[in-house]
Amino acid sequence: MDRFQAMKVFTRVAEVGSFSRAADMLEIPKASATIIIQQLEAYLDIRLLQRTTRRLSLTPDGAAYYEHCVRLLSDLDAMESSFHVNVRQPRGKLRLDIPAVLGRVLIMPALFEFQKRYPEIELMVGMSDKPIDLIQESVDCVIRVGELQDSSLVARRLGDHHMVTVASPEYLEQYGVPQTIDDLQHHTAINYFWGRTGRIREMTFIVEGRTIAVKMQGKMSVNDTDVYVDGCLRGVGLAQAPLYLAAPHLRSGALIEVLPQHKPTSLPLSAVYPHNRHLSPTLRVFVDWAVELFEDNAMLYGRP
């Protein structure tokens, strides 16, 4: 029995709670995964997993062994990468998930250059805005907007995601230009809702150093950023759009900034990944590249 291979299989089974899913991720037959765990339990003379008809769970011994395995495998990856760093480039699969519009506008055009720089890294890129379970879906890294909610993950700050309040000239000509936050009660917005929950996103404004949230009335709500901006361009209502999307329309006059004295709150833009992946050389070069990409990125901050 290859004990390191057995540890890899065991940790993946423990993380996803399934022999078949773990086997698919590791590209081995399901029967092999089952046999490897049986051999590992026999070798250690302990029960690592509690099996029922519905689910797999770690025994107390299995939980303790899992923690040791994660540390050992991380140390092994770090040791091997330290010897390989001057010999060859990082290699292997790297699965990413990035926000759809941010990916299309800013990340993907540059990511093709990343692939040329690291030709031995095989990229799998998903583009979505929905929350995902990195462990369950075997994703190495996501780029997300907002504060990190899961303490089991690591977030490396890439920059700030700025928003801007805008409307079309046609809308403002018909309904007037709001001068204060209170004026917004007389205006309509095209609203954005979160696809998973259906919750309408409130507009936010910084007023005297405090964040004020305003729930706008509106006759249309969407959960696609491109459609959201397009609706604003067509005069459906006010919107708070990403600055990198609104900037070209602001320069052309197709959109006009509203309440510029009360900017929307900005949110952190981060690369997020599991603790046990932080020493992977493929992930390390990607995150370093992402930091470089977003550092003072002109488009992110609305500059030409």
C-alpha positions as CSV (number, residue, x, y, z in Angstrom):
1,M,0.0,0.0,0.0
2,D,1.2,3.5,-1.0
3,R,0.6,5.3,2.3
4,F,0.8,8.8,0.8
5,Q,-1.6,7.8,-1.9
6,A,-3.9,6.3,0.7
7,M,-3.7,9.6,2.7
8,K,-4.7,11.6,-0.4
9,V,-7.7,9.3,-1.0
10,F,-8.8,9.3,2.6
11,T,-8.6,13.1,2.9
12,R,-10.6,13.6,-0.3
13,V,-13.2,11.0,0.8
14,A,-13.5,12.8,4.2
15,E,-13.9,16.2,2.5
16,V,-16.6,15.3,0.0
17,G,-18.3,12.5,2.0
18,S,-18.4,10.1,-1.0
19,F,-16.2,7.4,-2.4
20,S,-17.5,7.9,-5.9
21,R,-17.0,11.7,-6.0
22,A,-13.6,11.4,-4.4
23,A,-12.6,8.7,-7.0
24,D,-13.8,11.0,-9.9
25,M,-11.8,13.9,-8.5
26,L,-8.7,11.8,-8.2
27,E,-9.3,10.0,-11.5
28,I,-9.2,6.5,-10.1
29,P,-11.9,3.8,-10.1
30,K,-14.5,3.9,-7.3
31,A,-13.6,0.3,-6.4
32,S,-9.9,1.4,-6.0
33,A,-10.9,4.2,-3.6
34,T,-12.9,1.8,-1.4
35,I,-10.1,-0.8,-1.4
36,I,-7.5,1.8,-0.5
37,I,-9.5,3.0,2.5
38,Q,-10.1,-0.6,3.7
39,Q,-6.4,-1.3,3.4
40,L,-5.6,1.9,5.3
41,E,-8.0,1.0,8.1
42,A,-6.5,-2.5,8.3
43,Y,-3.0,-1.1,8.4
44,L,-3.8,1.4,11.2
45,D,-6.1,-1.1,12.9
46,I,-8.7,1.6,13.5
47,R,-12.1,2.6,11.9
48,L,-11.6,5.9,10.1
49,L,-15.1,6.3,8.5
50,Q,-18.6,5.6,9.8
51,R,-20.6,4.2,6.9
52,T,-24.4,4.3,6.7
53,T,-26.8,3.9,3.8
54,R,-27.1,7.7,3.5
55,R,-23.8,9.2,4.3
56,L,-20.1,8.9,5.4
57,S,-18.8,10.6,8.4
58,L,-15.5,10.6,10.3
59,T,-15.0,8.6,13.5
60,P,-13.2,10.4,16.3
61,D,-10.0,8.5,15.3
62,G,-10.7,9.4,11.7
63,A,-11.0,13.1,12.5
64,A,-7.7,13.1,14.3
65,Y,-6.0,11.2,11.5
66,Y,-7.5,13.6,8.9
67,E,-5.8,16.6,10.7
68,H,-2.5,14.9,10.7
69,C,-2.9,13.9,7.0
70,V,-3.7,17.4,5.9
71,R,-0.5,18.8,7.6
72,L,1.7,16.0,6.3
73,L,0.5,16.3,2.7
74,S,0.8,20.1,2.8
75,D,4.4,19.7,4.1
76,L,5.1,17.2,1.4
77,D,3.8,19.5,-1.4
78,A,5.9,22.4,0.1
79,M,9.1,20.3,0.2
80,E,8.7,19.0,-3.3
81,S,7.9,22.4,-4.8
82,S,11.0,23.9,-3.1
83,F,13.2,21.4,-5.0
84,H,11.3,21.8,-8.3
85,V,11.0,25.6,-8.3
86,N,14.3,26.1,-10.1
87,V,14.0,23.0,-12.3
88,R,10.6,23.3,-13.9
89,Q,7.5,25.5,-14.0
90,P,4.5,24.6,-11.8
91,R,2.3,22.0,-13.4
92,G,-1.0,20.2,-12.9
93,K,-4.7,21.1,-12.9
94,L,-6.0,24.3,-11.4
95,R,-9.8,24.7,-11.1
96,L,-11.1,28.2,-10.7
97,D,-14.4,29.9,-10.3
98,I,-14.7,33.7,-11.1
99,P,-17.6,36.2,-11.3
100,A,-19.1,36.1,-14.7
101,V,-18.9,39.8,-15.7
102,L,-15.6,40.6,-13.9
103,G,-14.2,37.5,-15.5
104,R,-15.3,38.4,-19.0
105,V,-14.2,42.0,-18.8
106,L,-11.0,41.9,-16.7
107,I,-9.8,38.4,-15.9
108,M,-10.2,36.2,-18.9
109,P,-8.4,38.4,-21.4
110,A,-5.3,38.4,-19.1
111,L,-5.8,34.7,-18.1
112,F,-4.8,33.6,-21.6
113,E,-1.5,35.4,-21.0
114,F,-1.2,33.5,-17.7
115,Q,-1.6,30.2,-19.5
116,K,1.2,31.2,-21.9
117,R,3.5,32.1,-18.9
118,Y,2.7,28.7,-17.3
119,P,2.0,26.3,-20.1
120,E,2.2,23.2,-17.9
121,I,-0.8,24.4,-15.8
122,E,-4.1,23.0,-17.0
123,L,-6.9,25.5,-16.2
124,M,-10.5,24.7,-15.6
125,V,-12.4,28.0,-15.4
126,G,-16.0,28.3,-14.2
127,M,-17.8,31.7,-14.4
128,S,-20.6,32.3,-11.9
129,D,-21.7,34.6,-9.2
130,K,-23.3,32.0,-6.9
131,P,-21.7,30.8,-3.7
132,I,-20.0,27.4,-4.1
133,D,-18.5,24.9,-1.7
134,L,-14.8,24.7,-2.7
135,I,-14.3,21.4,-1.1
136,Q,-17.5,19.7,-2.2
137,E,-17.0,21.0,-5.8
138,S,-13.2,20.4,-5.8
139,V,-12.5,24.0,-6.7
140,D,-9.0,25.2,-5.9
141,C,-9.6,29.0,-5.9
142,V,-12.5,31.5,-6.4
143,I,-12.3,35.2,-6.9
144,R,-15.2,36.9,-5.0
145,V,-16.5,40.3,-4.0
146,G,-17.3,40.9,-0.3
147,E,-16.1,39.9,3.1
148,L,-15.1,36.3,3.7
149,Q,-17.8,34.5,5.7
150,D,-16.2,31.0,6.1
151,S,-13.3,30.8,8.6
152,S,-12.2,27.5,7.0
153,L,-11.0,29.4,4.0
154,V,-8.2,31.8,3.3
155,A,-8.7,35.1,1.5
156,R,-6.0,37.2,-0.1
157,R,-6.9,40.7,-0.9
158,L,-6.6,41.7,-4.6
159,G,-8.1,45.2,-4.5
160,D,-11.4,47.0,-4.0
161,H,-14.6,46.6,-6.0
162,H,-16.0,50.1,-6.6
163,M,-19.6,50.8,-7.5
164,V,-21.2,54.0,-8.9
165,T,-24.8,55.3,-8.8
166,V,-25.9,56.1,-12.4
167,A,-28.9,56.9,-14.5
168,S,-29.5,57.6,-18.2
169,P,-30.0,61.2,-19.4
170,E,-33.5,60.3,-20.6
171,Y,-34.5,59.0,-17.1
172,L,-33.1,62.1,-15.4
173,E,-34.9,64.4,-17.9
174,Q,-38.2,62.7,-17.1
175,Y,-37.9,62.3,-13.4
176,G,-35.4,64.9,-12.3
177,V,-32.0,64.6,-10.7
178,P,-32.0,63.5,-7.0
179,Q,-30.0,65.9,-4.8
180,T,-30.2,64.1,-1.5
181,I,-30.7,60.6,-0.1
182,D,-34.2,61.5,0.9
183,D,-35.0,62.4,-2.8
184,L,-34.6,58.7,-3.7
185,Q,-38.0,57.9,-2.3
186,H,-39.4,59.7,-5.3
187,H,-37.3,57.6,-7.8
188,T,-37.4,54.2,-9.4
189,A,-34.5,51.8,-9.7
190,I,-33.8,48.7,-11.8
191,N,-33.1,46.3,-8.9
192,Y,-30.6,43.5,-8.7
193,F,-31.5,40.3,-6.8
194,W,-29.3,37.5,-5.6
195,G,-30.2,34.4,-7.7
196,R,-29.8,31.9,-4.9
197,T,-32.1,33.7,-2.4
198,G,-34.2,36.1,-4.5
199,R,-33.2,38.9,-2.0
200,I,-33.1,42.4,-3.6
201,R,-29.8,44.1,-3.1
202,E,-30.1,47.4,-1.4
203,M,-28.3,50.5,-2.6
204,T,-25.6,51.8,-0.2
205,F,-24.3,55.3,0.3
206,I,-21.5,56.8,2.5
207,V,-23.0,59.7,4.4
208,E,-20.7,61.5,6.9
209,G,-18.6,58.4,7.2
210,R,-21.4,56.0,7.8
211,T,-23.0,53.5,5.4
212,I,-26.7,54.1,4.6
213,A,-28.7,51.3,3.0
214,V,-31.7,52.3,0.8
215,K,-34.3,49.9,-0.5
216,M,-35.4,51.3,-3.8
217,Q,-38.8,50.8,-5.4
218,G,-38.7,49.4,-8.9
219,K,-40.8,47.7,-11.5
220,M,-38.0,45.3,-12.7
221,S,-35.4,43.2,-10.9
222,V,-32.7,41.1,-12.6
223,N,-29.9,38.9,-11.5
224,D,-27.5,39.4,-14.5
225,T,-25.1,42.4,-14.3
226,D,-25.0,43.0,-18.0
227,V,-28.8,43.1,-18.2
228,Y,-28.8,45.3,-15.1
229,V,-26.5,47.9,-16.7
230,D,-28.4,47.7,-20.0
231,G,-31.7,48.3,-18.3
232,C,-30.2,51.5,-16.7
233,L,-29.0,52.6,-20.2
234,R,-32.5,52.2,-21.5
235,G,-34.0,54.4,-18.8
236,V,-35.6,51.8,-16.6
237,G,-34.3,53.4,-13.5
238,L,-31.4,54.2,-11.3
239,A,-28.7,51.6,-10.7
240,Q,-25.5,51.0,-8.7
241,A,-23.2,49.4,-11.2
242,P,-19.6,48.2,-11.0
243,L,-17.4,51.2,-11.9
244,Y,-15.4,49.2,-14.5
245,L,-18.6,48.5,-16.4
246,A,-20.1,52.0,-16.0
247,A,-17.0,54.0,-16.8
248,P,-17.1,53.8,-20.6
249,H,-20.8,54.9,-20.5
250,L,-20.0,57.8,-18.2
251,R,-17.3,59.0,-20.5
252,S,-19.6,58.8,-23.6
253,G,-22.5,60.5,-21.7
254,A,-24.8,57.5,-22.0
255,L,-24.9,57.4,-18.2
256,I,-24.6,60.2,-15.7
257,E,-23.4,59.8,-12.1
258,V,-26.0,60.5,-9.5
259,L,-25.3,61.7,-5.9
260,P,-21.6,61.9,-6.5
261,Q,-21.1,63.4,-3.0
262,H,-22.4,60.1,-1.5
263,K,-20.4,57.3,-3.1
264,P,-21.6,53.6,-2.7
265,T,-19.5,51.5,-0.3
266,S,-16.7,49.6,-1.9
267,L,-16.1,45.9,-1.1
268,P,-13.0,43.8,-1.0
269,L,-12.0,41.8,-4.0
270,S,-10.3,38.6,-2.9
271,A,-8.8,35.3,-4.1
272,V,-10.3,32.7,-1.7
273,Y,-9.0,29.1,-1.3
274,P,-9.0,26.3,1.3
275,H,-6.4,26.2,4.0
276,N,-5.0,22.9,2.8
277,R,-4.3,24.3,-0.7
278,H,-2.2,27.3,0.3
279,L,1.2,25.6,-0.3
280,S,0.3,24.3,-3.8
281,P,2.8,25.8,-6.3
282,T,0.1,26.0,-9.0
283,L,-2.2,27.9,-6.7
284,R,0.6,30.1,-5.4
285,V,1.6,31.4,-8.8
286,F,-2.0,32.0,-9.8
287,V,-2.7,34.1,-6.7
288,D,0.5,36.0,-7.1
289,W,-0.5,36.7,-10.7
290,A,-3.9,37.8,-9.7
291,V,-2.4,40.3,-7.2
292,E,-0.3,41.6,-10.0
293,L,-3.3,41.8,-12.3
294,F,-5.5,43.8,-10.0
295,E,-2.8,46.0,-8.5
296,D,-3.8,49.5,-9.5
297,N,-5.8,48.1,-12.4
298,A,-7.0,51.0,-14.5
299,M,-10.2,49.4,-15.6
300,L,-11.1,48.3,-12.0
301,Y,-10.9,51.9,-10.9
302,G,-12.8,53.3,-13.9
303,R,-9.8,54.9,-15.6
304,P,-9.3,54.7,-19.4
